[in-house]
Amino acid sequence: MERCLIKNLKENIETSISGMALKVRNTKYMVFVVLKDRSGFIQVSVDKNNEELTNKALEVTVGSCVTFEGKMVLSEYVKDGGKEFIPTDLTILSKADTYPLEENALPDKKLDYRWIDLRGDKKQWIIPIQSAFVKYLRDFLYENDFIEIHTPKLIGAASESGSSVFEVKYFERKAYLAQSPQFYKQMAIASGLERVFEVAPAFRAENSNTNRHCTEFTSFDLEFAYINSFEDVMHMEEEMLTYALKKLKEEYGEIIKDKFGVEVVVPTGKFPRIKLFDLYDELKKRYGYVIPEHDVGDLNADTEKLACKFAMEEYGSEFLFITDYSKAKRPFYHMRDENDMPLGYDLLWRGMEITSGAQREHRYDHLCKNAEEKGLTKDVEFYLQFFKYGMPPHGGFAIGVDRLTLLLLGLDHIRDAQFIFRGPNRLEP
């Protein structure tokens, strides 16, 4: 008998369903099994008057993969939609051992058994919602003439800077894991591919043990040509995020609210913008907050939280663009204005930075000067070649998919926003 997904079950039609047993309950008169497949879940009710079927059902353990044959019926006594499945036969496809993971297990143990941890009702939704969010971001870009590219993650020189890179042995020479596809995105622009994006892993050799950092993450990067200013880049990101959040609210808004207690808020209009040092002034005036001297010229976690509080109070916005960072805190490939101010920005959302973006320097002589200023000329020699033979004005940005998910669902730690977490002390599973 052909398998039917739970969501497609029709009343009183003989069929077959297969899935994983989430709960098994043995009562005086019945054995109840809550069965889940990729489309949903249903209560399977085995009447103990059927001794043969009951004996089979009592062999089912939590986590077992089972096929049931029978009919779906409607019942006023069943919660979660009033549907139950009345089986005539069952086959245990694989029997699960006793779970090694308790619900209140410590985070490290949950990561040890990540595939089991993900079976929880709430956690079952994290990866599908993340997948949908990325799909909607992709959809927007495809509708705006972007193409998806795939750049190498093994590179011959440290990308962007010599710090925070993983060194690996590559036959008889050194190689590095890419921090980002930045250089190759720009190579694509130089090749005439005017609008490109990539969704791919990125690697940072940072020994950071916070709720927002990891050593491997999924980066959503885009770059596009023939822009007039970095305002064009900000506008593109505004439109993309607004489009994706609107789609997400339509499809998953109720689920996100029900499972995670979080409202999906669709932005209206332009995101507010503020210069970095104007932000410092506002935070001091409103909250008495003075940024520590060693963080001046940049943001720290406290600044980001207060900045988002300010944006909500002042503009009613969950988003805030911050511009006018000092050149010491920005990459050498950011274009600068006549006052040597980088033409870039950070985007904050729900208390955290999610994006760095900018208009890039496309003029070869200026770029060489910037690289030399930061002592990177030798490290980025191959990259500088992209600009010698014609390069249009361009810009772009990058978003961490895992951090987006963390903030969207109000999760406590970025490890919960990733299918498999990689941190300074974790390489398994």
N, C-alpha and C positions, 0 to 999 in steps of 0.2 A: 504494500500500500504506500502510495506516495506521501511524503511528509508535507504537512500543512503548518505554516507559521501560526503561532497563537493569535496574532492580531487578525488573521484571515479566517478564523473558525466561524462556521455557520451553525445555527441551532439545529440539533437533531440530525446532523449529517455524519455518517460513519467516516472516520478519518484516522490519521496517525499523526501524533505530535512527538517531537524529540527535543530534549533540552537537559538542563542541569537542575538537580534537586536543591532548592535553597533552604527548605524546611521540611522536616518529617515529623508528624505528630501521630502517636498511637493512642486512640481512645477506646472506650468500652465497646463501641459498636462500629467504629470506622477507623481507617488509616488515611490520614490526609498528607498529601505531598504537594508542596508549592513548587511548580516546575517553571523554569525560565528559559526562553530562547532569546535570540537577538531582537525580537519584536515586542516582547513583553513577558508577562507571567500569568499563570492560572492555577487555581486550586484543583488538584486531582483527588477525587473522593472514592475510596475503595470500601465497599460494603463488606463487613466481616462475615456476612452470610455466605459469601463466596470464599470458601476456605482456601482453594488453590491460589486464587488471585491474592488473597490476604497474605499467604505465606511468601509469595513473591514480593509483595509490597513491603513486608517487614524486613526484607533483605536490602532495601534501598537505604543508603546512608546519605547524609548531607554532602553535596559535592558530586554524587554519582550522576553519570550521564545515562538517561533512561528514555526509551521509546514506549509510549502508551498508544493503544488502539482503543477506539470508542467514540463517544459523542459528547459534544458540548451542549449543556442545557442552561437555562436561566433559572436562578434561584434567588428568592428574596432574602435568604439567610446568609448569603455569601457577600462579604465586603469586596471593595475594589472592583465595582462594575457588575456584580451580581452574576458572574459567569463561573461555572464549574464544569469539570470534565469527568464524565462517568466512564471508566475504562472497562473493556472486556478482556484485555490482555496487556501484559507489559513485558519488556525485555530490558534487562540491565546491560547497557553497552560497556560500561566500565564502572566498577565499584570503588568508591573513594574510601581511603583509610580515615581514621579519626583525625579531625583537623588539628594541626600543630599550633594554630593561631587563635588566641582568644580575642574577643572584641576589644578589650581594654589593654591589649598588648602594647609594649613600648614601641616607639617609632622605628628603631633599628630592626626589631624583630618583624614588624610589618613589612619593612623593605626586604628582609630576608625571604619572606614569603609573599612577595608583591602580587603574584598572580592570584593568590587566595584573597589577599586584602582587597583587591579590585572587585571581588564578587559581591561586596556589600551593596545594598540597594542604592544608597546615595553615591557611592564611588563608581557604580556602574555607569553613571551619567557623565562623569568628568571627561573621559576621552571622546565619546560621541559628540558632546557639546563643543569641545575643542576642535574636533574635526569639522563640524558645521561652521564654526567661526572662521576657520582658515578657508573653507570653501567659499564663504561669502566674500572674504577679502579677495580671493582669487577671481571670483566672478566679476567683481567690480573692475579689476585690472584688465581682464579679458574684454570686457565691454568698452574699455578705454584704450584698446589697441596695444596693450602690453603683450609681450611674449615671455614664456617661462624658459629660463636657461638653467644649466647645471654646471657648476664650477668645481674645480678640483679642491679637495680637502687636504691633500698632501702637496706641500709647496716647498720650493727650494730655498726661500729666504723668509725670515720672520715678517709676517704681514703687519703693515701699519706701524709697528714699532718693534723694538727688540725685547720687550717685556711681555710677560704673561702668555708665553707660548709654550706648547709641549714640543719637546725635541724627540724625534724618533730616528732609529737607524734605517736608512734607505740604501740597502745593499752596502756599498763601500763609502757612502757619504751621509751627511746629516740632512734630515728633512724636518719639516714642522707641520703640525696640525693647524689649519687655518683658523684664525680668530674671527674672520668674516670673509664674505666674498667681495669686499669693497673694491679691491684692485681689479678683479676680473669683471665686475659690473661695469667699471669704467672702460675696460678693454672692449667690452661689448658695445659701448657707446662709440668708441673710436672706430669700431668695425662697421658702423652704419646701422646697427640695431638700435633704433632710437628710444625704444621703451622696453625695459627688461625687468624681470623680477625672479626671485628664487626663494624657495622654502626649503631649508636644509640645515644640517647640524653645524654648529660653531663651537669652538673650544677655547676656554680661558684657563690658563694655569695660575689661578688665583686661590690661595689658601684661605678662602672666606667661608666661614661657617655661620651664615645668617639665613633667615627665612626667605631671602630673595636671590641668593647666589647659588650657582652650580657650575661644574667644570665643563659640562656638555649641555647645550641647549639647542632648541630649534629657533632659527632666526628667519624672519620674514623681511627680505631685503628688496628694495626696488631702486631703480635709477632711470631718469628720463632726460632727453635732450631738448635743446632750443627753448630754454626757460629764460625769463627776463630778470628774475630775482629769486631769492630764497622764499619769498612770499608765495611763489608758484608751488614750491615744494610743500609748504604748510597747507596751502589750499587743497592740494592733492590728497594729503593725509586726512584732512578734515572730511572731505567727501567720502573717502574710502571707509573710514571708521564709522561715519554716520550711516552709510549704506549697509555695512555689515551688521551693525547693532540693530538697525531697523528689521533686517531679515531675521536676525537671531531672536528678537523679541516676538516676532510673528510666529516663529516655529517653536521656540523653546522657552519663551517668557514665563509661561505658567509653570512649567516643569522646574525652571531655575528658582522661581519664587517658592514653590512647594518644597523642593528638596534642599535648597540651600538658604532660603530666607532672604534672597537678594532680588531687588528689582532691577531689570534691565532698563536703563534710561537711555533713550534715543536723543542725541543732541539736536538742538535747533539753532540754526544760524552759525556764524563763525565762532571758533573757539577764542576766548580772550587771550591777549598777548601782553606781556610785561617785560621790561628790561631787567636784567639780573640785579643791578644795584638799586633800581627802583623797588624791586621786590624786597631786598634787605631793609630798605627804609620803611616799607609798609609793615613788615613783620615786627620791626622794632617798635613802631608807633602803636600797632594794634595789640600785640601780644607781649611786648617787652623782650622779644627774642633778639639776641645779638649773635651772629654767626661766629664760631670760633675762628681765631686768626688763621690757623692752618687750613681752613676750608674756604677762606675768602677767594672769590673768583669762580666758585663752583657751588654745587649743592651737596648736602649730606642728607641722611635719612630724616632727621628732625626738620630740616628746612623744607624738604619735599612734602611732609605731612602738613606743616603749617601753611605752605603755599597753596595746597589744595583746599584747606579750610578757608583761606582768604578768597580763593576763586569762587567757592560756593557762596560765601557771605556777600562778596562784592558783585559777582556776575551771575550767580545762580547756575554755575557751570561745574561739572565734574572734571573738565579738562582745562589745562592752562599751558600755553606756550611761553617759554622763557627764552629771551634772546640776549645778545650783547655779552657773550662770555669773553674773557680775555684770551688772547692768542696762546698764552702759555697752557691753557686748559683744553685747547681744541687741537685736532689733528692738523698736520701740515698741509693736507690737501683741501682744507676748507678755504674758499675764496675770502679775501679780506677787502674792506672798503678803503677809502682814501685815508682814513684814520687808523688803519691797521686793525680794525675790528672784524673778527670772523663773521661771515654772513651765514650763521647757522642758528640752531635752536635745540632745546630739549622740550619734549612734551610730557607733562605729568597727568596722571589719571588716578583718582581714588587714593591719593597719598603717596604715589610712587612714580618715578621716571619710567616711561615705557619706550621712548624714542629719542634718538639723536639724529638730526637731519641737517642738511646744509646745501647751499649752492657750492659746487666744487670749483676749484681753480683749474681752468682749462688752458691757460696760457703757459707754455712750456717754460719760459724764462722765469716767470713768477713762481711756478711750482718748484723749479730747481733751487731758487733762492730760499723758499720756505723749508725745503728738505735740508738744505745746508745749515740753516739757522738752528734746526733741531738735531743736527749731527746724524742724519739718516741717509745721506746721499748714496753711500756705498750699499746700504741694505736695500734700497728701493730703486737701484739702477735700472732693473728690468722694467719696473713700473713707469719710470720717467720716459722710457722709449715710446709708450703709447701716445704721448702728447707731441712728438716731434713732427708728425706727418699729418696734422689736422685733427682738431678736436672741437666739437660744438660746445657752447655753454650748456651746462647740465647740472643736475642735482639729484638728491635722493635721500633715503632714510632707511632705518632698520628697526624692526619691532621684535622683541622676544616673545614668541608664541606662549611659552610656559608662564612668563610673567603676566601676559594678558589674561590667561586662564585663571591664574591665582587671584587677580583683582576682580575679574568678571564674576567669579563664584564665591568670593569672600573666603578663600581657603587660608589656613594658618601658615602653610609652608609650601615653598615651591616644589618640594618633593612630591606633594599630592597632586600637583598640576602636570606631572610628567608620567608617561607610561613607565619608564625605567629611570630612576634618579642616579646621577653621577655627581658625587661630591668629593672633596679632598680625601675622604677615608672610605670611599665605596667604589668598588669595581665589579661587584656581583649583586644580584644575578645578572 
